[in-house]
């Protein structure tokens, strides 16, 4: 995977998390909490594995990485998350989750 695209993908995920933290179901869902943790770990792994490449990014991409890093760190984990589908609250079709589908897309980049 191209590190630049991974930076862009993690920034995309930051936007998804920011948006869905205002959703009445996603904001309290265990999928949100688990995927946020996975995204933070994925970004840390990217930074560890590609430190040399990332330090040589253009100013715009370097800023994007910094905003993404601080943004993911500052997001609040849901207090007492629970599976909203299992609880019958989330009415998205079976196997569909805004958060998990978005992260899956990013992982394919």
Order of alpha helices (4+ residues) and beta strands (2+ residues): alpha-alpha-alpha-alpha-alpha
